[in-house]
Structure formats: C-alpha cells, structure tokens
Amino acid sequence: MTANKTLTALIHYRALELLESQGWPEHTDAVAVSAKWPCWLGICVRLNAGDLVRLLPKLATQLVITEQQNKRLYRAVRKLRGTQAEMVLSLDQLVTPAVPGDNTLVTFPDAHQWLTDKEIQAVLNVMKSAIRKVCIQMLDDACLIQTAVMPSQQVKLFERKTRYFRMVAEECDGESWFDATDTEETDRVLDAILNKGARYGCVRLLVVNELVGTVVAYEDISDVLRCPGQSPRHWMCREALHNVCSAARQDVLSLLNAFRPFLHKV
C-alpha cells in the first residue's frame, strides 16, 4: 500500500468516526471530492423517515439555532414519523467547493406532501449546517493526517558515522502495509497523530560510502509511528538495522573481491 493509499484510508476512517459520533446512521459514507484533494470530503447517504426522525434532533442539539427554528424543526420531525419521506445526500462533482460541505448535494423530494415551506426550510437549514460543521472538522483533522503521513527528507531522523561510512534514517514514500480494518491499530495511529503530533509512514535506513558519496545499502521500515521527542530506539527495527548492515558488508566485500586480482598483479 502506498503512502497516498494510507492517507486516504486514515482520512476515510476518521471521517466515519466523526459521522458516527455526531449521530449519523451506520450506512453514511464520506467521499473525497477528488484524488487531488484528499482532505475535502462530501457526505453520501440515503435517509428514510425513520433516519430523519432519529438524526435531526441529534444534529439540532449540536447547532446554534433560534427557538422558532427549533419549534419548526420538531413539528417537522413529528409529521415525518411513519411517512415515506426520504432525503438523499450525494457528492456534487460539478461544484468546486469554496468552503467545506459545498459539494454535498441535498435533495428532499416530495417534502410538500408532509411539511409546510417553513418546516422544509427548517429541516434543510439544520441538515446543511450540520453538513458544514462535520465537513469543517473532517478537513481540519484530514489536514493533520496528511501532514503526518506525507514524507519529508528535510530532516534526518537518525545518523551515525564511522571513518568511511555513514548510516542515515529518513522518511520515504516506500511501501506501507497499513490495514484500516485493524481498528485497534488504526485508533492508536489516529490518536497519536491528532492528539500527540505524531508522524506515521515508511522510514528508510541507508548506508553511505563517504569516500565516494554513494549508497551501498538500504532497507525500509514500514508503518513507523513516531511521537515528537521520541528516541529512535522506540521505533527502530533491529531486524532492518541488521539487514542493512549485512548488505553493506556484502557490497564492500564484493568490491574488494572485484579488485583483488588487479591488486595481486600490481
């Protein structure tokens, strides 16, 4: 799995967490506006009358609305109970969003069968305000996740030097095996990223020949979670360290063996 797929998986999982915490039904999904903008999401769900009756009061308690709007909303909720009413939220890909939530299209067909104009407007106002609120939170959290998982080679994570060789650890876009179905691990990673400023991704160990400035061996450590100020020994994989050192020794020995006949002739 590439770093971009890990980013998409983490953002999607976090979006579903936020939707669940705000009372949206389980079948609600969050969809990226485009692959180019993974942090911008839209909400997609089909809500029947039962869903609306359960969801609207929950959303209203999380918003600032007037007493009159609240009364109209609760009248609408009472009228919708037991009806065939349906609301559909979908991704409007023709809209380039200026603010979070703009690209979620809300349709409420045949609403006049059960509600007055003012009651319909009260329902739509609450729904659109709730969409805007959750999409803003999605964007904020998604930006933190994107910052945490996109590799940067500007800072060396670890460096050790000998007379002729140097070992360096740096972030890279190597392959990742992140599995978003492992909810316990995903919760741990998201908690560290959102609440502790952690970084997550692939780390590459390189052994550099200082005499000629070439990389003689490297090894990737996938799915590394690093918290700020944490010592390298907390995330360093000893097996990867052993492998890269062994590969470097083999490269040096191969070079020596290649030049040995020439040295004997001299």
KAZI-V124508 format. One record per residue. N is the residue number from 1. RES is the residue in one small letter. SS is DSSP state (H for helix, E for strand, L for the rest). OMEGA is omega as a letter, one per 20 degrees, with the letter a starting at -180 (none if undefined). D_LAST is the distance of its C-alpha to the last C-alpha in Angstrom with 2 decimals. Layout:
BEGIN
n/res/ss/omega/d_last
N/RES/SS/OMEGA/D_LAST
N/RES/SS/OMEGA/D_LAST
END
This chain:
BEGIN
n/res/ss/omega/d_last
1/m/L/a/51.47
2/t/L/r/50.32
3/a/H/a/51.13
4/n/H/r/53.95
5/k/H/r/55.52
6/t/H/r/55.39
7/l/H/a/57.09
8/t/H/a/59.76
9/a/H/a/60.39
10/l/H/r/60.83
11/i/H/a/63.11
12/h/H/a/65.22
13/y/H/r/65.60
14/r/H/r/66.61
15/a/H/r/69.08
16/l/H/r/70.75
17/e/H/a/71.00
18/l/H/r/72.78
19/l/H/r/75.12
20/e/H/a/76.04
21/s/H/a/76.69
22/q/L/r/79.08
23/g/L/r/81.07
24/w/L/a/79.88
25/p/L/a/80.25
26/e/L/a/77.35
27/h/L/r/77.10
28/t/L/r/76.31
29/d/E/r/72.90
30/a/E/a/70.83
31/v/E/r/69.02
32/a/E/r/66.48
33/v/E/r/67.76
34/s/E/r/64.51
35/a/L/a/60.86
36/k/L/a/60.15
37/w/E/a/62.42
38/p/E/a/62.02
39/c/E/a/63.99
40/w/E/a/67.15
41/l/E/r/69.19
42/g/E/a/72.53
43/i/E/r/74.87
44/c/E/r/75.92
45/v/E/r/78.78
46/r/E/a/82.12
47/l/E/r/84.81
48/n/E/a/88.11
49/a/H/r/91.25
50/g/H/r/90.39
51/d/H/a/86.98
52/l/H/a/88.62
53/v/H/r/91.31
54/r/H/a/88.71
55/l/H/a/86.14
56/l/H/r/88.24
57/p/H/r/89.83
58/k/H/a/86.42
59/l/H/a/84.94
60/a/H/a/88.04
61/t/H/a/87.69
62/q/L/a/84.22
63/l/L/r/85.50
64/v/L/r/87.84
65/i/L/a/90.83
66/t/L/r/94.48
67/e/H/r/97.30
68/q/H/r/98.75
69/q/H/r/95.45
70/n/H/r/95.17
71/k/H/r/98.70
72/r/H/a/98.07
73/l/H/a/94.86
74/y/H/r/96.60
75/r/H/r/99.47
76/a/H/r/96.96
77/v/H/r/95.28
78/r/H/a/98.68
79/k/H/a/99.55
80/l/H/a/96.21
81/r/L/r/96.61
82/g/L/a/97.20
83/t/L/r/96.83
84/q/L/a/94.50
85/a/L/a/92.85
86/e/E/r/89.15
87/m/E/a/86.59
88/v/E/r/83.22
89/l/E/a/80.22
90/s/E/a/77.48
91/l/E/r/74.51
92/d/L/a/75.57
93/q/L/r/72.42
94/l/L/a/74.25
95/v/L/r/74.57
96/t/L/a/71.84
97/p/L/r/72.72
98/a/L/r/73.42
99/v/L/a/73.99
100/p/L/r/73.16
101/g/L/a/75.59
102/d/L/a/76.52
103/n/L/r/74.94
104/t/E/a/76.94
105/l/E/a/79.92
106/v/E/r/83.07
107/t/E/a/85.77
108/f/L/a/89.04
109/p/L/r/90.99
110/d/L/a/94.76
111/a/H/a/94.94
112/h/H/r/98.40
113/q/H/a/99.81
114/w/L/a/99.58
115/l/L/r/99.02
116/t/L/r/100.50
117/d/H/a/98.55
118/k/H/r/98.20
119/e/H/r/97.07
120/i/H/a/94.46
121/q/H/r/93.22
122/a/H/r/93.08
123/v/H/a/90.97
124/l/H/r/88.59
125/n/H/r/88.29
126/v/H/a/87.31
127/m/H/a/84.88
128/k/H/r/83.17
129/s/H/r/83.02
130/a/H/r/81.48
131/i/H/r/78.92
132/r/H/a/78.03
133/k/H/a/77.73
134/v/H/r/75.49
135/c/H/r/73.28
136/i/H/r/72.82
137/q/H/r/71.74
138/m/H/a/69.42
139/l/H/r/67.80
140/d/H/a/67.37
141/d/H/a/65.77
142/a/H/r/63.68
143/c/H/r/62.21
144/l/H/r/61.20
145/i/H/a/59.60
146/q/H/r/57.74
147/t/H/a/56.38
148/a/H/a/55.26
149/v/H/r/53.40
150/m/L/a/51.81
151/p/L/r/48.18
152/s/L/a/47.10
153/q/L/a/43.53
154/q/L/a/44.73
155/v/L/r/44.79
156/k/L/a/41.99
157/l/L/a/43.63
158/f/E/r/40.98
159/e/E/r/37.75
160/r/E/a/35.38
161/k/E/r/32.21
162/t/L/a/29.34
163/r/L/a/26.58
164/y/L/a/24.54
165/f/E/r/27.02
166/r/E/r/30.65
167/m/E/a/33.25
168/v/E/r/36.18
169/a/E/r/39.41
170/e/E/r/41.43
171/e/E/r/44.28
172/c/E/r/43.56
173/d/L/r/45.57
174/g/L/a/44.02
175/e/L/r/46.20
176/s/L/a/49.12
177/w/L/a/51.24
178/f/L/a/54.33
179/d/L/a/57.49
180/a/L/r/60.73
181/t/L/r/62.78
182/d/L/a/61.67
183/t/H/a/64.44
184/e/H/r/63.68
185/e/H/r/60.08
186/t/H/r/61.20
187/d/H/r/63.91
188/r/H/a/61.41
189/v/H/a/59.01
190/l/H/r/61.87
191/d/H/r/63.43
192/a/H/a/60.19
193/i/H/a/59.66
194/l/H/a/63.29
195/n/H/a/64.27
196/k/H/r/61.12
197/g/L/a/58.99
198/a/L/r/56.23
199/r/E/a/53.44
200/y/E/r/52.55
201/g/E/a/49.74
202/c/E/r/46.11
203/v/E/a/43.43
204/r/E/r/39.72
205/l/E/r/37.07
206/l/E/r/33.74
207/v/E/a/30.43
208/v/E/r/28.67
209/n/E/a/25.09
210/e/L/a/25.95
211/l/L/a/22.56
212/v/L/r/22.91
213/g/L/a/26.60
214/t/E/r/26.57
215/v/E/a/28.64
216/v/E/r/26.61
217/a/E/r/29.80
218/y/E/r/33.57
219/e/E/r/36.71
220/d/E/r/40.35
221/i/E/a/43.31
222/s/E/r/46.49
223/d/E/r/50.05
224/v/E/r/49.34
225/l/E/a/52.48
226/r/E/r/51.86
227/c/L/a/54.71
228/p/L/r/54.54
229/g/L/a/53.17
230/q/L/r/51.96
231/s/L/r/48.88
232/p/H/a/45.87
233/r/H/r/46.29
234/h/H/a/49.55
235/w/L/a/47.98
236/m/L/r/44.33
237/c/L/a/43.57
238/r/H/r/41.56
239/e/H/r/40.51
240/a/H/r/39.09
241/l/H/r/37.31
242/h/H/a/35.76
243/n/H/a/34.79
244/v/H/r/33.06
245/c/H/r/31.09
246/s/H/r/30.04
247/a/H/r/29.06
248/a/H/r/26.95
249/r/H/r/25.11
250/q/H/r/24.55
251/d/H/r/23.19
252/v/H/r/20.68
253/l/H/r/19.66
254/s/H/r/19.40
255/l/H/r/17.10
256/l/H/r/14.82
257/n/H/r/15.00
258/a/H/a/14.26
259/f/H/a/10.91
260/r/H/r/10.02
261/p/H/r/8.81
262/f/H/r/6.47
263/l/H/r/5.19
264/h/H/a/5.43
265/k/H/r/3.77
266/v/L/none/0.00
END
